Amino acid sequence: MLSSSATPPCKRMKPASPDSTAEADWAELPWDILVTVFLNLGPGKVMLGADAVCRAWRRVAVEEPALWRRVGWHAVDHPQRIAGFGEEMKMAEIAMERAAGQCEAFWVSSCDYSDLCSVVERAPSLKSLDIQRFTNDSTIANLSLVLKELPLLENLQIYFRYLSKRHDDLNLLQSVCRACPHLKALMLRNGQFPTVLIDREIPWMQELRTLELHGCDLSGKSLKTILDNCPLLESLHITVEYYGLLRLIIEN
């Protein structure tokens, strides 16, 4: 006979559905916490996924300029999402718009002259510009005019897909230095053979500390000007053809 004081059998608890609670918790994260998380993710992962999680996340991604002060991503990191260089530039333009003029650093795997104009228009406060492949379908003079619109630029790297033998392109180093007098680091690379002769004097570059010239045949006169007009220069890397290097030794 069972005692009347016996403990009644436990009822099986219905498991709580975690979905709605979890979604609500993620959506209700404070703005500053989300900003910190997104900064750690980087612009590529934010644009390719995080800003599509919920409205709250997208609002932070779209309305917080601090997330887009450094823009750039390798297409190979997201091969299933980025179809090509054109798609990469479209994403870059969206990121620039979100930066609201506060973008300070931009990296892109490939762009042309019109793309560069678009970047400069949206990011006048750039301090660092890295173009891994520049299809220079315009003149060096026009390139210089665009670079002049970036008065705060300190670091510039451009890999030219090709450079012609026309007089304009021979002024490459001189033109870039005149357009960007406050550079601290400059790297110019010519992706074409034969090398392009650089035989022009450069202006006074009082802040330049690092200079790299690849695939450019430098004359002795130009080398002397670089050494004379860059008082703070700490690193000079020049890659030229053997005969060009030999000529430098003879002239100096």
C-alpha distance (Angstrom), angle and dihedral (degrees) to the residues before:
residue distance angle dihedral
M1 . . .
L2 3.78 . .
S3 3.75 118.9 .
S4 3.75 116.6 -116.9
S5 3.80 87.9 -131.0
A6 3.80 93.4 60.9
T7 3.81 115.1 128.3
P8 3.77 110.8 -102.7
P9 3.78 115.4 -117.4
C10 3.83 114.5 -89.4
K11 3.71 116.5 -107.8
R12 3.77 115.8 -127.5
M13 3.79 108.8 -107.1
K14 3.76 117.0 -128.7
P15 3.80 107.8 -122.0
A16 3.77 113.9 -113.7
S17 3.75 117.5 -116.6
P18 3.80 106.9 -116.1
D19 3.78 96.4 -166.4
S20 3.76 101.8 82.0
T21 3.81 93.5 39.9
A22 3.80 93.5 48.7
E23 3.78 92.8 47.7
A24 3.76 91.6 49.1
D25 3.81 91.9 49.3
W26 3.81 93.4 50.8
A27 3.77 92.2 45.8
E28 3.80 92.5 50.2
L29 3.80 96.9 54.6
P30 3.82 110.8 130.3
W31 3.79 117.4 -97.2
D32 3.81 94.5 -115.4
I33 3.81 92.0 50.9
L34 3.79 91.5 52.1
V35 3.80 90.6 48.1
T36 3.81 90.2 53.8
V37 3.81 91.8 48.3
F38 3.80 92.7 47.6
L39 3.80 92.3 48.4
N40 3.80 88.8 56.1
L41 3.80 91.4 48.4
G42 3.78 93.7 52.5
P43 3.82 129.6 -136.8
G44 3.81 95.7 -74.6
K45 3.80 96.5 56.8
V46 3.79 92.2 41.3
M47 3.79 92.9 53.7
L48 3.80 95.1 40.1
G49 3.78 97.4 49.8
A50 3.78 122.8 -20.7
D51 3.80 96.3 70.6
A52 3.82 90.0 55.8
V53 3.83 96.5 56.6
C54 3.80 96.6 88.3
R55 3.79 142.3 -29.8
A56 3.80 93.4 -93.3
W57 3.79 92.3 54.3
R58 3.78 93.2 45.7
R59 3.79 91.0 50.6
V60 3.80 90.6 56.5
A61 3.81 92.0 45.0
V62 3.79 92.9 50.9
E63 3.80 101.2 37.0
E64 3.83 103.3 39.3
P65 3.85 109.0 84.1
A66 3.81 92.5 -173.5
L67 3.82 89.1 73.4
W68 3.78 91.3 63.7
R69 3.79 103.7 46.6
R70 3.81 88.6 107.1
V71 3.79 114.0 40.7
G72 3.78 127.0 -178.7
W73 3.77 141.2 91.7
H74 3.77 138.2 -178.4
A75 3.78 112.5 -106.0
V76 3.80 88.8 -143.1
D77 3.81 89.4 64.6
H78 3.79 90.6 66.8
P79 3.84 106.1 24.9
Q80 3.79 92.8 156.6
R81 3.79 92.9 55.1
I82 3.82 105.0 36.1
A83 3.78 112.9 63.7
G84 3.80 97.1 -172.3
F85 3.77 148.0 -46.7
G86 3.81 92.4 -58.7
E87 3.79 90.8 57.3
E88 3.79 89.8 47.2
M89 3.82 91.4 55.7
K90 3.81 91.4 48.7
M91 3.78 89.5 54.7
A92 3.79 90.0 46.6
E93 3.80 91.6 53.9
I94 3.81 90.7 51.1
A95 3.80 89.9 50.1
M96 3.80 90.7 49.3
E97 3.78 90.8 52.4
R98 3.80 90.1 52.2
A99 3.80 90.2 49.6
A100 3.82 89.0 62.8
G101 3.80 92.9 -147.9
Q102 3.82 94.3 -46.8
C103 3.81 98.4 103.7
E104 3.82 109.3 126.0
A105 3.81 103.6 174.2
F106 3.80 130.8 36.4
W107 3.80 130.1 -177.2
V108 3.80 123.7 -177.9
S109 3.79 131.7 170.9
S110 3.81 94.7 -142.8
C111 3.78 139.0 0.1
D112 3.78 141.2 152.6
Y113 3.80 133.0 -139.1
S114 3.81 95.7 -83.1
D115 3.82 90.6 48.9
L116 3.80 90.1 52.2
C117 3.80 91.4 50.8
S118 3.80 89.0 53.1
V119 3.81 91.9 50.2
V120 3.81 93.6 49.0
E121 3.79 91.7 48.3
R122 3.81 91.5 53.8
A123 3.81 97.6 38.4
P124 3.82 111.1 38.5
S125 3.82 91.3 156.3
L126 3.80 96.2 62.4
K127 3.79 115.2 145.2
S128 3.80 96.7 174.8
L129 3.82 128.4 37.8
D130 3.81 122.3 178.1
I131 3.82 118.8 179.5
Q132 3.79 111.6 -179.4
R133 3.79 94.2 -168.5
F134 3.79 122.3 14.9
T135 3.79 114.8 -170.4
N136 3.77 94.3 -156.1
D137 3.78 99.9 -156.0
S138 3.80 89.1 160.5
T139 3.80 134.8 54.7
I140 3.78 128.7 -79.0
A141 3.81 87.1 -117.8
N142 3.81 90.7 59.9
L143 3.80 90.8 45.4
S144 3.79 89.1 54.2
L145 3.79 91.7 51.5
V146 3.79 90.2 54.5
L147 3.81 93.2 47.3
K148 3.80 90.2 52.4
E149 3.80 87.1 66.9
L150 3.83 88.2 68.5
P151 3.82 103.3 70.6
L152 3.83 93.6 165.9
L153 3.82 95.7 52.8
E154 3.82 112.2 134.2
N155 3.80 104.1 159.6
L156 3.81 123.6 42.9
Q157 3.80 128.2 174.7
I158 3.80 122.0 172.7
Y159 3.78 128.0 171.9
F160 3.81 106.7 -161.9
R161 3.76 114.1 -148.4
Y162 3.77 88.3 -150.0
L163 3.79 140.2 -12.2
S164 3.77 124.0 -156.2
K165 3.77 128.2 -136.6
R166 3.79 92.7 -118.4
H167 3.79 119.1 124.8
D168 3.79 92.1 -108.4
D169 3.79 93.8 61.2
L170 3.81 91.7 49.4
N171 3.81 86.4 67.7
L172 3.81 91.6 59.4
L173 3.80 100.4 118.7
Q174 3.78 94.1 36.3
S175 3.81 93.1 49.0
V176 3.80 94.8 47.8
C177 3.80 92.3 48.4
R178 3.79 91.9 49.8
A179 3.79 91.1 49.2
C180 3.83 93.7 47.5
P181 3.82 108.6 32.8
H182 3.82 94.4 163.2
L183 3.80 97.8 58.1
K184 3.79 117.1 138.3
A185 3.81 95.8 -177.0
L186 3.81 128.4 25.8
M187 3.79 129.2 178.9
L188 3.80 122.3 177.8
R189 3.79 121.0 179.2
N190 3.79 128.4 -174.5
G191 3.79 112.3 -152.8
Q192 3.78 94.8 -167.6
F193 3.80 133.1 87.2
P194 2.98 128.4 -105.9
T195 3.77 102.1 45.0
V196 3.78 123.2 -110.4
L197 3.78 117.9 -115.5
I198 3.80 115.8 -121.7
D199 3.78 106.0 -160.5
R200 3.79 107.2 151.6
E201 3.79 132.9 100.8
I202 3.78 116.7 -109.2
P203 3.82 125.4 -139.9
W204 3.80 125.0 -109.4
M205 3.82 107.8 -66.7
Q206 3.78 103.0 -170.2
E207 3.83 95.8 173.4
L208 3.82 102.3 39.4
R209 3.81 111.6 120.3
T210 3.81 103.5 160.0
L211 3.80 127.8 39.6
E212 3.81 126.2 175.8
L213 3.80 124.2 179.3
H214 3.81 117.3 -178.6
G215 3.79 124.7 -175.5
C216 3.79 92.2 4.3
D217 3.80 121.9 124.0
L218 3.80 103.4 -138.1
S219 3.80 122.1 -159.1
G220 3.79 122.9 -139.2
K221 3.79 90.5 -113.4
S222 3.78 91.6 56.0
L223 3.79 92.1 47.2
K224 3.80 91.1 52.3
T225 3.80 90.5 49.7
I226 3.80 90.9 51.6
L227 3.79 92.0 51.9
D228 3.81 92.8 45.0
N229 3.81 98.0 44.4
C230 3.81 101.0 41.7
P231 3.82 104.7 65.7
L232 3.82 95.2 171.4
L233 3.82 96.5 45.6
E234 3.82 110.1 140.5
S235 3.81 102.6 165.6
L236 3.81 128.3 34.4
H237 3.82 118.5 178.3
I238 3.80 117.8 178.6
T239 3.80 123.9 175.4
V240 3.81 112.1 -168.3
E241 3.77 138.4 150.6
Y242 3.78 116.5 -81.3
Y243 3.79 94.9 -108.9
G244 3.80 90.0 51.7
L245 3.79 91.5 51.3
L246 3.81 89.8 48.6
R247 3.79 90.9 52.7
L248 3.81 90.2 52.1
I249 3.79 90.3 55.0
I250 3.80 92.1 49.6
E251 3.79 95.4 48.2
N252 3.79 94.2 46.1
